[in-house]
Amino acid sequence: MADKEIVKKQKSDKPSFFARLAKKFKGLKSEFKKITWANVRTTFKNFSIVLVALIAFAVAIGLVDLGLGSLFKWLLSL
């Protein structure tokens, strides 16, 4: 009997689902206020760096592919 009373008391101490949900949204709202967004210049600079790196890697992989393809063709022709 005492165990059931303890369980009931523990359940009643817990806030309701909607109270917990409201608390989560309040916390989420406060976290969104802390976000600092990059300006257009910084975004364009970062985008340019990523684009240049992407092109460089694509060229490097293409050259390796071309070289290995030529090597395999030469080995198969022997």
C-alpha positions in Angstrom: 0.0 0.0 0.0 2.8 2.4 0.9 4.4 1.9 -2.5 1.3 2.9 -4.3 1.0 6.1 -2.3 4.7 6.9 -3.1 4.1 6.3 -6.8 1.0 8.5 -6.8 2.9 11.2 -5.0 5.8 11.1 -7.5 3.4 11.3 -10.5 1.6 14.3 -9.0 5.0 16.1 -8.5 5.7 15.9 -12.2 4.4 18.9 -14.2 1.7 18.2 -16.9 2.6 17.5 -20.5 1.5 21.0 -21.6 3.5 22.7 -18.8 6.6 20.8 -19.9 5.9 21.7 -23.5 5.5 25.3 -22.7 8.8 25.3 -20.8 10.6 23.7 -23.8 9.2 26.4 -26.1 10.3 29.2 -23.7 13.8 27.8 -23.6 13.8 27.5 -27.4 12.7 31.1 -27.8 15.5 32.2 -25.5 18.1 30.2 -27.5 16.9 31.7 -30.7 17.5 35.2 -29.3 21.2 34.2 -28.8 21.8 33.4 -32.4 23.9 35.8 -34.4 23.4 35.5 -38.1 26.3 36.2 -40.5 26.0 39.2 -42.8 25.9 39.0 -46.5 29.6 39.8 -47.0 30.7 37.0 -44.7 28.2 34.5 -46.2 29.4 35.3 -49.8 33.1 35.0 -48.7 32.5 31.6 -47.1 30.5 30.5 -50.1 33.3 31.5 -52.4 35.8 29.5 -50.4 33.7 26.4 -50.5 33.1 26.8 -54.2 36.8 27.1 -55.0 37.6 24.1 -52.8 34.9 22.1 -54.5 36.2 22.9 -57.9 39.8 22.1 -56.9 38.9 18.7 -55.5 36.8 17.9 -58.5 39.7 18.7 -60.8 42.1 16.7 -58.7 39.8 13.7 -58.6 39.2 14.0 -62.4 42.9 14.0 -63.0 43.5 11.0 -60.8 40.6 9.2 -62.6 42.0 10.1 -66.0 45.5 9.0 -65.0 44.4 5.7 -63.5 42.1 5.0 -66.5 45.0 5.5 -68.9 47.2 3.3 -66.7 44.7 0.5 -66.7 44.2 0.8 -70.5 48.0 0.6 -71.0 48.3 -2.4 -68.7 45.5 -4.2 -70.4 47.0 -3.6 -73.9 50.2 -5.3 -72.9 
